[in-house]
Amino acid sequence: MGNQIKVFYFTNNGGVRPNNEDSLLITKTLVSDTSMEEPGSYQSDQGEEIFCVADGIGGAEKGEVASNLVLSTLMELQDTIRDEPSLTTALFQGKNALDHYANEHQEAFNLGCTVAGVCIREDSLLAFNIGDCRVYRINGNFFEQVTRDHSVVQALFDEGLITEEEMRHHPRKNVVTSSVSGDGNPDSMKVYTTGIHIRSTDIFLICSDGIWGCFSHDELELIYQRFQGYEYCEKILHAALARKASDNISAILIQISSIE
């Protein structure tokens, strides 16, 4: 008994930004410094996979370098990731890579990114995030957010001061309270992780804040009611570009099915 995994993904600079600071990790493949016009695909029955989105922090120096370095580190260490402690260790190694880069390139001090992803290990999955990239689990047509944003608007939402819809348009929506940054401070990074038992037909969506900022929760679900798999990624990519998305846009859709 194992899992067959089908993955569809894209990353694009969006409708306004001149360059793309987002990067993707599709197990052994790093997708970085590119703007995809159509989604890509990947398929595996290996049982041990890692998929991540990293969003270079806008306005900071070398966001594209940060997202690339962090995901390169995770790609190199993915075989060591067995559980929550080893995942956290690998993520802190990504931070160490940024600290080292910042030490050697003083103009890039505080370069950073936010990250979200999943590590699949046979019948279990670890979802994680740092910052405001997200992982959703799709139940039927319902999107359940399984990660937790490290952001000012998340704190305001938790206190009941703003609605979920207001999070998307709040003037401080881009202010994160945790990131992977080359700031020399080991305490500046907080990691959220949650373990999930994989069901036979599970589907997960990983995305940057450029996606959930462009589409409401209801819109993500409504589009999924009509389009699945490759077509879903294709529709949200083209719709985000048509809406002149103000941020880089990246997403990974993961379909898991049990095989005998």
Secondary structure as GFF3:
##gff-version 3
##sequence-region A 1 260
A	DSSP	beta_strand	2	12	.	.	.	ID=ss1
A	DSSP	beta_strand	22	26	.	.	.	ID=ss2
A	DSSP	beta_strand	29	32	.	.	.	ID=ss3
A	DSSP	beta_strand	40	44	.	.	.	ID=ss4
A	DSSP	beta_strand	48	56	.	.	.	ID=ss5
A	DSSP	alpha_helix	63	77	.	.	.	ID=ss6
A	DSSP	three_ten_helix	78	80	.	.	.	ID=ss7
A	DSSP	alpha_helix	84	104	.	.	.	ID=ss8
A	DSSP	three_ten_helix	106	108	.	.	.	ID=ss9
A	DSSP	beta_strand	112	121	.	.	.	ID=ss10
A	DSSP	beta_strand	124	130	.	.	.	ID=ss11
A	DSSP	beta_strand	134	139	.	.	.	ID=ss12
A	DSSP	beta_strand	142	145	.	.	.	ID=ss13
A	DSSP	alpha_helix	152	158	.	.	.	ID=ss14
A	DSSP	alpha_helix	164	169	.	.	.	ID=ss15
A	DSSP	beta_strand	180	181	.	.	.	ID=ss16
A	DSSP	beta_strand	192	197	.	.	.	ID=ss17
A	DSSP	beta_strand	203	207	.	.	.	ID=ss18
A	DSSP	alpha_helix	209	212	.	.	.	ID=ss19
A	DSSP	alpha_helix	217	226	.	.	.	ID=ss20
A	DSSP	alpha_helix	229	242	.	.	.	ID=ss21
A	DSSP	beta_strand	249	259	.	.	.	ID=ss22
###
